Amino acid sequence: MGKLFILLSLYSFSVFAAENEVALTIRDHRFEPAEVRVPAGQKIKLIVHNQDTTPEEFKSHELNREKLIAPGAKVNIFIGPLNPGRYPFFGEFHEKTARGTVIAE
């Protein structure tokens, strides 16, 4: 019985962790998707994959985050817990095209 409880607890944790991950891709100097919705009040892991051949910097004043992402690299950026609202972010090296928003609901 004890082993079953431990296994169910571990399974619940892994499902919870996967639900709080959001994948972002940088391609052609744009974030895809450009808008992501996340649950308010929870910590979120953004997994950002830069598929361009040049570096990009994920930056958000509202999220208080700044992270350099090498070409071809993936990085994890933890945000939250967030209050309900809109949190813009951008790529500092391609600010005109690399734009996005996290929407906490």
N, C-alpha and C positions, 0 to 999 in steps of 0.2 A: 504494500500500500504506500509506503514512504517513497519508494522509487518512482511509482506512478505519479505521485504529487510533484516530485522534483522534475520529472520529464514534462509534465503539463505546465509547470511554472516556467521552465526554459522555453517551451514552445510559445507560451503567451508572450514572453519577453521578446522573442525573435519576431513574432507577428507585430507587436507594438513597435519595435524598432523599424521594421520595413514600412509601416504606415507613416512614419514620421521622416521619411527620406524623400527628397525631391531631386530628380535628375534634370540638370540644365546642360545644354550643349552650346558651345560657341562654334559657329560655322559661318563663313563669309562675313566675319566681323559683326555677327548678330547673335543674340541670345535666343535659344529655342527651348521651350516656349518662352515667349516674351512676357507672359503673365502666368503666375502660378498662385494657386489658392491653397492655403494651409490652415489648419485649425488654430484659432486663437488660444493663448494660454498654454501652449506646448512648445517644447524645445524641438527644433527642426534641423535636420542635416541636409544641406544643399550639396549635392555631388556635381561638381562643375567639370565638364570634359571639354578641353580646348582642342577642337579638331582642325584649327587653322595652323598655318605654317609659321605664324608669328606669335609672340607672347601677347597676353592680354591681362589687364588688371581689373578684377571684380572690385567695385567700389560702391559703397552706399553710406551716405552721411546718416540717414535715418536708422539704418541697421547697425551703424558704428562698426562697419567691416571694410577691410581692404586686403586683397590677397592677389599676389602675382601668380599667373598661371602660364607655365611654359608651353610651347607648342607641343601638341600631342599628349599633354599631361592631364591627369585628373586630380582634383583637390576636394577636400571636404571643408565646408564652411558651416559652422554651427550658429544658428540664430534663435532668438526667443528665450523664453516664452514671450510672445508678442500680444499686445492689446489689439482688439479689432481695428483694422485700418489698412491703409495703403502705404507700402514701403518701396520707393523706387530704388533701382540700382542701375549701374552703367559700367561700360568698359572704358577705363580712362584713356586707353590708347586709340580707341575708335569711338569716341563719345557720340558722334552724330548717328551712328547706326547701331551700336551695341547698347541697347536700352531694355529695361524690363521692370517689372513690378511684382512684389510679393503682396498678396492680399490675404490678410488674416481675418477669418470669419468665425 
